[in-house]
Amino acid sequence: MEDGKQLWSIWQRLLACFTGVFTRPGWVRFAQWLSGMVLCPEEHTITQEVTSLGMTEQWRNFEHFAEYGAFNQRAVEQATMNIIEREHPCRFGRYHPAAVDDTKELRASPHVWGTCTFKHVSSRNPKHPKLVMAHNWVIMGDLAPGGKDQPWTYLPTASRLYLRAAQLPPGEMFRTKNDMAVEMLRQSNASSAAPVLGIFDGGYARANVVQPCLHDTSRRIEVLTRPRSDARLYQPLPSQQTTRGKPKRGRPRKWGQRLPAPRDCRRWKGVWRKGRAYAYGQPRRFRYKVMDCRWSVSGPDMPVRIFAFKVEGYQETWCIITSALDLSAAQVLEAYAARFRQEDAIRDHKQRLGMEEVRAWTKAPVLRTFQVQLLSMTLLRLMQWELDKCWGNGWCSPPPWNPHKTRVSILDLRRLLWKHREEYSQFLQEMDEVKKPKPAA
């Protein structure tokens, strides 16, 4: 891919979708900041970005925009969702799959706005501290299926910063992670033409997440998650309770007969069936059991379906529960396995886009820098699909050391832009004289 002019025109068209969110000077600074985030090969700080673009004289303007500029974060999130819905709508059956998870961004100083103390148990190094200062982000993004036996793609769309109740900064209101997850799922559901299928791990399989989604007044949000191993499952309650042919007296029952928990799935009625699905990078055979029931988390009146999977290459049994009753076993397994693409994106966010290299100290730069980093990943993926339409799958040739590579990474997309960094830097320097384009229809 050597046509730098066409590449830059695609990038400019994506940036022009945010013209309705900013003023003219604000849009110029936003476009320069976002482009510098992608073109900067070193630490992703504002200082390094303006230096790599040759705009050191504009350093103070960038810092002023990050701190005081008119930057409506909710409007930027809404514009991002609208772009995805227009450019590459994510559909899985009749659903719009969206994944929710949280991650920590380590910060060394307790004086950074919004940092809280958390137990750091993921590292096995005994020298690492067990109590760290960090930002805890709740992230939501769309999952785009890749076709038959092809990997899915994750597109981050929204984020919220979780603050512990005991360490709230002055003037902030405490909100739980579950409340933030429900808010973002509802925001995605309102902007999508298809009902949202919320996919999340067992940490969010709680009543204050599942029930608000299933009882959303505007349009129901379906859920797909892993229940606890001791989750309480029940048979559907008969429509009329009688005793020897006469109506039963007293308070009516809410739940039917108790069923074996997910960890005792071998006791479920029915036989093990066979199937095949694309999961974790390759097609895999699996065996499964399925059972229609009621779940204590979703409520006695909400029918759900639970699956027990024995997947090729894994010893443990997977139990996945969903309220989307029209999904097959292979679709349920594939959709939940696709949630791991969000974990891959968080890794790229940290290693490729400078998530833990931020030097912001106050509220506005902390929130805005994280959002710009997420947005840069989304626009890079949208640019990838646009290149596929224009040039086919051959625009990104595999490297000599990995001739069998078929998947385009974030680093590949950034390297593609790096080839034309000098001319793109010149375009960005001249943007102050360019008129603001009209918003996309």
N, C-alpha and C positions, 0 to 999 in steps of 0.2 A: 504494500500500500504506500505509494509514493506521491499520490495526489494530495498535497497538503492543503490546497485551496478548497477542494471539496470537503475535506475533513473539517476544516475550520468553519465552512458554511453550515455543516451539520451542527457543530457545537454552538455557533451563534444562534441558530434557529431554536435550539433548546433553551438557551439563555433568554431569548426574546419572549418566552412564555411567562416570564416573571415581571414583565414590564408593568402590568397592572397592579403589582403589589407595592412598588417603590415609586418615589419621585424620580425625576430624570437624573439628578446627581446621585441619588441613592442607588438607582439601578446600575449606573456606571461603576460605582464602588463595589457593589455586590458582584457584578460580572467579573471585575478585575480580581476580587478576592477569591471567588470560586475558581476561576481559571488559574490563578496563582497556586491554589491548593493542589491542583492536578499537575501543573508544570514544575513545581518545586521538587528537586530530587533529594533534598536534605531534610533537616528538621522543619516541620510544618508550623512554624511560627510566622507571625506577620513580618518580623524583621527579615527572616530568611526568604519569604515569598517576594517581598518588594525588592530584595537584593537580586534574586534570581531573574526577576523580570526587568532589571535595570531601571527601577523606579524608586530609588532610594530617596529622592527629593519629595516623594509622595508619602513617605512613611507616616508622618503626623496625620495626614488625611485619612489613611487607613485605620490608624488607631482611634481617631476621633469617630469614624463611622462605626467601628466595633463597639464603642462605649456609648455614644450619644445619638447615632444615626436613627432615622425612622425605619424600624425593622420590626414588622409585625410577624412574629413567629408562627402564629396560627394561620395567618393568610399564606405564608410560604408553604406550610404543610398542606393546606388545601390546594394550592396551585400545583404542588408535586403530585398529589393524588389525581388531579384533573389531567395532568400531562400523561401519567401512566394509563389512565382510562382512555385517553384519546390515541396515544401512540402505540401502546401494547397492552390492551386489557388482559388481565390475568384471569383465566377461566379454567375451572376444573369441573367438568360436568356442567351443572347449572349454577355453580358456586364461584365466589371470588375468594380464594384462600389467602388468609393473612396470619402471620406468625407473630407471637408476642414472647419476649424474653427479657431478661435484665442482665447487665454486666457492670463491672466495677472498673473505674478509671483511677489508678493510683496517683495520688498527689503527695508530695513530700512535706508540704507546709500546712499546719493547721489554720493559717491565716487566710488561705484561699476560700473565697465565698462558696458555701454549700458543701464543704467537705464534712464527712462524718467518720466516726471510727467503726471499723468492721473487723470481724475475725477473718484472718487470711489462712484458710486451711487447705487451699488447693496445692500449695507448694510443699514438696517433700524435703526441701533443703532445711536442715535444722538451724542454719544461720539466718534464715528469713524471719522477720518479726511475725508474730501471730496476731498482732493487732495493728492495723494499718489505717492511714488516712486516705479516703477515696471519695470520688463521686460515684453514686450508684444510679445508673441510668436504666429506665424501662423503655424498651425499643419495640416498635412495631414496623412490619414491612410486608409487602405483597410477595407471594410465591408464584412464580410463573412456570407452569409445566413446560418441559422441553421436548415433548413429543414422545414417540414410542422408544423406549429404552434409551432415553437421553436425560441428562441431569436437569434438575430444576434450577431456576435463577431467583435470587432474593433481591428485592428492591426496597431499601429502607424508606419509610415515608414519614414517620413521626417519632417523637421521643419526649420523655418527661424525666425530670431529675427528682429522685426520691430523697427526702430529708427526714432523718429520724426525729421523733417527737421530742427527745431529750436534748437535741442539738440543733434546733431550728434557728436560723438566722432571724434577726429582728424584722418584724413585719410580715413574715411568711406564715402560711397556714398549713397544718399537717394534713397530709393525704397518704393513704396506704398505696402500696404498689398495685393491689387489686383494683382500687378505684381508678387509678391511672390507666390500667389495662382496659377496663370497661369503657372509659371515656374515648380512648383511641380507636377501639373497635367500633364504637358507635359513630365516630367521625368518619371512619372508612366506609361503614355501611350507608351513611347518608350520601356519600359522594359516588357510590358505585351503582351501576345499573343492575347488578346481580346481587343476590343475598350473600353476605360474608360468611365464610367458614373459618371460625377462629381456631387456630391450631397452637397449642401450648403444652408445656411439660406439666408434670404432676404438681409443681410448686404453685401453679395457678388454678389447679382443679379444686376450687373452693366454692362454697355456696354463694359468696358475695361476688364471684365472677360469673359462674355458670348461670345462676338464676336471672340476674339482670340482662344477660345476653338472650336467654330463651324467652324472656317476657318483655322484650323491647317493644314499646308501644308503636314505633314507626314501622319496623320490619324485623322479624325474628332473625337473630344471629345464631347460626348453628355452631356447635362446639365439637372438637375432636381432641382428645387428650388421653393421658394415662392415669387411671385411678390409683388410689392407694392399694397396697397388697391386701389390706384388711377392709376394703370398702364394703359398705353394707348394701347388698342387692336384694330385691324383693320381687316376688311374682306380681303380675298385675292383679288388682283387686277385682273380684267379681262385681258385676253391675248392680246386683241386688243381694243383700245378705239376709239369709233366712235360717231359721232353726226348726227342723222337722216340718217344713212346708209353710211355716208362719214367719212373718217379718220379725227380725231380731230386734229386741228392745235394747235401750241404752244408747250410748254414744257410738256412732258408726266408726268402724275401723278406717284408718288412713292408709295402712300398708297391708300388702298381702303376705303370703308365707315367705319366710327368710330363705334366701338362696345361698349356696356356697360362695365364699369370697373369692376374688381373683387368684389368690395364692393357692386355692383348692380347685382350680379349674378342671382338674382331672375328674372331679365329681359332677361336673355339669352333664346334663343329659345330652344325648346326641353322639355322633361319631366324628372322628377327625377327617376333615376333607382336605383335598389338595388344591394348590393354586400356584400361580407364578406372578411376580411383580418386580418392578425395578426399584431397588432399595440400596442406598449407600454405594452408589457407583457402578452397580452391575445388576443384571437380571438374576433373581434368586427364586428358588422353589421354596414353598412353605406349606405347612399343614396348619389347619385352624379349626376351632370350634366357635360357634356363635350362639348367642342367647339373647332374646328380647326380655327386658326386665324394667324395673324401676330402680333409680339410684337415689340414695339418701341426699346427695348433694343437689341434684336437679329437682327433687320434689316428687310427691306421690302421684301427681297427675301428668307427669312428663314422660312419655315412652322413650327409652333409649335402647341402644343395641351395643352389646359388649362382645369383643372378639378376644380369643386366646390364640396367639400365633407361635409356632415353632419354626423359626426362620433358618434357612440353610446358612451355616457359618457361625451361628450363635447358639450357645448352650442354654441360656435362660429363656423362659417363656415370656413373650410380650403380651400384655393385656392392654387393649385400647378400647375406649368407650366413646361413642359418638351419638349425637341426636339427629344426625343426617341419615335417616333410615333408608334412603334410596341409593346409598353408596355400597358398592360390592366390597368383598373382603380384600381383593387386590387393590382397589382404590383407597381403602382405609389405610392399608399398610404403606402404600406408596406416598400418600399425603403426609402421614406422620413421619416417615423416614425423610421426607423433603424438608422437615423442620430443621434438620441438621445443616441445611444450607445457610440458615441464619447464623449458626455457630461459626461456619467458615467466613461469613461476611464480617462478623465481629473480630475474627482474627486478622482479616485484611484491613479492617478499620484501625487496628492497633499497629500493625506492622507496615502498612503501605500508605496510610493517610494520616498518620501522626496523632492518633487518639491520646496517647500518653506523653506527647511532646508539647502539649499546650502550655503556654506561659501566661494565660489569663488569670487575673486575681479577683476581679469584681464580677458582679452578677451578670450584667449584659454580655460582656465578652465570653464568659464561661458558657452561657446558653447558646449564644449565636455561633461561636466557633464549632461547637459540637454539631449543630444543625447544618452548617456549611459542609462539614466533613461527610455527614450522612448524605447530603444532597449530591455531593460530587460523585459518590459511588453510584447513586441512582442514575445520574446523567451519563456516566461512563457506560453503564449497561444499556441504556437507551441508544446511545451512539453505536454500540456494538451491533444491535439489531438493525439499525439503519444501514450500517455498512454491509451487513449480510444481504439486505435487500438490493443494494446498489452493486456490490461486487461479488456476491456469493460467499461461500465458506472459505474460499481460497485467499482472502485478503490477508490473513494472518498465518504465515507459514510456520511450521514447527521448527524449533531451534535444532542445530546439529547434534547437540548432546541428548535430545529427546525426540527422535524422529516420529515416534508414535503418538505424540501429543495431539489431542483433538479439541480440548476445551480451552477457551480464551479466559485468561485470568485478568484481574485488575491491573497487575503489573504489566501484562502485555498491552493493555489499552493505554496505560500511561507512557510506556516506551514508544508507542506509536505517535503520541503527541510530542514526546521529547525530541523526535527527529526534526521537528520543525519549530523548536523552541525559540530560536532567534527571531524568525519572522512573526511568530505569534506574539512574542514580547513587544515587537514594534507595533502590532495592531492594538495591543492593550494600552500602550503608551499614548496612542492617538485617539483612544475612545473618549477622552474628555472633550474633543471637538466634534464627536459624532452625535447626531440627533437621536433622541430616544425612539426606537422603532415602535410601530403600532402593536398592541396586544394581538396575539394569535386568536383567530375566530374560534 
